[in-house]
């Protein structure tokens, strides 16, 4: 599990990593299915509404979120 964001938000990503790991583990236990991919990336994108879908970031199981909203 990795989080990518602007350098000035790095200190604020620990919660995202912690909760993301717990949710992923919980899903694996609940559905009794291991996570099928090697990794899961969380990406903080500034001005999410402006960039949504324009950069081709809609990969399988890739989560996008606004830096302003969560950090």
C-alpha positions as CSV (number, residue, x, y, z in Angstrom):
1,X,0.0,0.0,0.0
2,X,1.5,3.3,-1.1
3,X,0.3,6.9,-1.0
4,X,1.4,9.5,-3.5
5,X,0.9,13.2,-2.9
6,X,2.6,16.6,-3.0
7,X,5.7,16.8,-0.8
8,X,4.0,19.3,1.6
9,X,1.2,16.7,2.4
10,X,3.5,13.7,3.1
11,X,3.3,14.0,6.9
12,X,-0.5,13.8,6.6
13,X,-0.6,10.5,4.7
14,X,-0.1,8.2,7.7
15,X,-3.8,8.0,8.4
16,X,-4.5,7.0,4.8
17,X,-1.9,4.3,4.9
18,X,-3.2,3.0,8.3
19,X,-6.9,3.0,7.5
20,X,-6.3,1.7,3.9
21,X,-4.3,-1.3,5.2
22,X,-7.0,-2.1,7.8
23,X,-9.8,-1.8,5.2
24,X,-8.0,-4.0,2.8
25,X,-7.3,-6.6,5.4
26,X,-10.9,-6.5,6.6
27,X,-12.1,-7.1,3.0
28,X,-9.8,-10.0,2.6
29,X,-11.2,-11.6,5.8
30,X,-14.8,-10.8,5.1
31,X,-14.8,-12.1,1.5
32,X,-12.3,-14.8,2.2
33,X,-10.4,-13.8,-0.9
34,X,-6.8,-12.5,-0.9
35,X,-6.1,-9.2,-2.6
36,X,-5.3,-10.2,-6.2
37,X,-2.8,-7.5,-7.1
38,X,0.8,-6.9,-6.0
39,X,0.1,-3.3,-4.8
40,X,-2.6,-0.7,-4.1
41,X,-1.7,2.9,-4.8
42,X,-3.6,5.9,-3.2
43,X,-3.1,9.2,-5.1
44,X,-3.8,12.6,-3.7
45,X,-4.7,14.9,-6.6
46,X,-5.1,18.6,-6.1
47,X,-8.4,20.1,-7.4
48,X,-9.9,16.6,-7.9
49,X,-12.9,17.9,-9.8
50,X,-10.8,19.5,-12.4
51,X,-8.5,16.5,-13.0
52,X,-11.0,13.6,-12.6
53,X,-10.7,11.3,-15.6
54,X,-8.5,13.7,-17.6
55,X,-5.2,12.1,-16.8
56,X,-6.2,8.5,-17.6
57,X,-5.7,7.4,-14.0
58,X,-8.8,5.1,-13.9
59,X,-6.9,1.8,-13.4
60,X,-8.4,-1.2,-11.6
61,X,-8.6,-0.7,-7.9
62,X,-6.9,2.6,-8.0
63,X,-8.4,5.1,-5.5
64,X,-8.3,8.8,-6.2
65,X,-9.0,11.4,-3.6
66,X,-8.7,15.2,-3.2
67,X,-5.8,16.4,-1.1
68,X,-7.8,19.2,0.3
69,X,-10.6,17.0,1.5
70,X,-8.5,14.3,3.3
71,X,-5.3,16.1,4.2
